[in-house]
Amino acid sequence: MAVSRYDSDPIPTPPPEQATKFSRADLVFYGVDHSGISFEARVFIDNAGASAETPVEDPSYVGSFHIFGHGGCFGEEGHCDVPRGPQDPFDQRLPHRLLPHTMMVGITDFLRERLQRDDTAPITVTVIPVARGMFDGQGETTEDLLKFERLALVTYD
């Protein structure tokens, strides 16, 4: 999915008695594309009105991750195509440099405080991509920045 913003479906949270049982909680973004330009992805919880102008001091802001983009493809046809399927176990080459990333935003304190207030409502996650400077001239706009496969709330014992 490529979007100028991302609003998740409701994500269930652990029961309140789990608030002291996990050592860490992360929002994990799987399959994040980094083939375009660089940007910051600001993450908000339960703030569907968040935008690039929403200050990071807002209580709904939980953190961000940064994509240091590849900047597009300048090679021949197929040069930047990411191979699909597993790499041969005897292939000694490094993995393709455009393989999607996994990015995490820690929300341990946010989730623990919420659960300690007995707030068990599902959370909704809003992600706003913010690019600084000029675009690279390849037609990318903010609608093209944020691309990832899926999002999960993960807690660790």
C-alpha positions in Angstrom: 0.0 0.0 0.0 1.3 3.5 -0.9 -0.3 6.3 1.0 0.2 9.9 2.1 -1.0 8.7 5.5 -2.0 5.5 7.1 -4.9 4.9 9.5 -5.0 1.4 10.9 -8.0 -0.7 11.7 -8.5 -1.0 15.5 -5.7 -3.1 17.0 -6.5 -5.1 20.2 -4.5 -4.4 23.3 -3.5 -6.9 26.0 -5.6 -7.1 29.1 -4.8 -4.7 32.0 -3.2 -7.5 34.1 -0.5 -7.8 31.4 0.7 -4.2 32.0 3.5 -5.3 34.3 4.2 -8.6 32.6 5.7 -7.4 29.3 9.2 -5.8 29.3 8.7 -4.1 26.0 6.0 -3.2 23.4 6.6 -2.2 19.8 4.6 -1.2 16.8 6.3 -3.3 14.0 6.0 -2.2 10.4 6.9 -5.1 8.1 7.9 -4.8 4.4 8.7 -1.1 4.5 9.8 0.1 1.0 12.8 2.4 0.9 13.3 2.6 -2.9 12.1 6.2 -3.1 13.1 9.4 -1.4 14.0 9.8 2.3 11.3 10.7 4.8 10.3 10.6 8.5 7.2 8.5 9.4 5.5 10.1 12.5 3.4 7.7 14.4 0.3 8.7 16.4 -2.1 6.6 18.4 -5.9 7.4 18.6 -5.5 10.6 16.7 -7.3 10.3 13.3 -6.9 14.1 12.9 -3.1 14.0 13.0 -1.2 15.7 10.1 2.3 16.8 9.3 1.5 20.0 11.3 0.6 18.1 14.5 3.4 18.8 17.0 5.5 15.9 18.3 4.6 17.2 21.8 1.0 16.0 21.2 0.2 13.3 23.7 -0.9 11.0 20.8 2.6 11.1 19.3 4.5 7.9 20.2 7.6 8.2 18.0 8.8 7.9 14.4 11.0 6.0 12.1 13.2 7.3 9.3 13.6 6.0 5.9 16.9 6.9 4.2 15.7 6.3 0.7 17.5 4.9 -2.3 16.3 7.8 -4.4 14.9 5.9 -7.3 16.5 3.6 -9.9 19.2 5.0 -12.3 20.3 1.7 -13.8 19.1 -0.3 -16.8 15.8 -2.0 -17.1 15.4 -4.5 -14.2 18.4 -3.2 -12.3 16.4 -2.3 -9.2 13.9 -5.2 -9.4 13.9 -7.0 -6.1 14.2 -10.8 -6.5 11.2 -12.7 -5.2 11.5 -16.0 -3.3 14.3 -17.3 -1.2 18.0 -16.8 -2.0 19.9 -19.9 -2.9 21.6 -21.2 0.3 24.9 -21.4 -1.6 24.7 -17.9 -3.1 27.5 -15.9 -1.4 26.3 -12.5 -2.7 24.9 -10.0 -0.2 21.1 -9.7 -0.2 19.6 -7.2 -2.7 19.9 -3.7 -1.3 16.2 -2.9 -2.0 14.8 -5.7 0.1 12.0 -4.2 2.3 12.9 -3.2 5.8 11.2 -4.0 9.2 10.9 -0.8 11.3 9.8 -0.6 14.9 8.5 2.2 17.1 8.6 1.5 20.9 5.4 2.2 22.7 6.2 0.5 26.0 5.5 3.4 28.4 2.4 4.5 26.4 0.8 1.1 26.4 1.7 0.3 30.0 0.2 3.6 31.3 -2.9 3.0 29.2 -3.4 -0.5 30.6 -2.7 0.7 34.2 -5.7 3.1 33.7 -7.8 0.0 32.8 -8.2 1.3 29.3 -8.6 -1.8 27.2 -10.0 -0.2 24.1 -8.3 -1.2 20.8 -5.8 1.4 19.5 -5.8 3.0 16.1 -2.5 3.9 14.6 -2.0 6.9 12.3 1.3 7.3 10.4 2.1 10.6 8.6 5.1 10.6 6.2 7.0 13.9 6.2 9.7 14.6 3.6 12.1 17.4 4.0 13.7 19.4 1.1 13.0 18.9 -2.6 11.6 15.8 -4.2 14.0 14.0 -6.5 12.2 15.0 -9.7 11.0 11.5 -10.5 7.3 12.4 -9.9 7.1 11.3 -6.3 4.7 13.1 -4.1 3.7 12.5 -0.5 1.1 10.0 -1.8 4.0 7.8 -2.9 6.2 7.8 0.2 4.8 5.4 2.7 4.7 1.8 1.5 4.6 -1.2 3.7 3.0 -4.7 3.9 1.6 -4.9 7.4 1.6 -3.5 11.0 1.6 -5.5 14.3 1.6 -4.6 18.0 4.2 -6.9 19.6 4.8 -7.3 23.3 7.9 -9.1 24.7 8.1 -11.0 28.0 
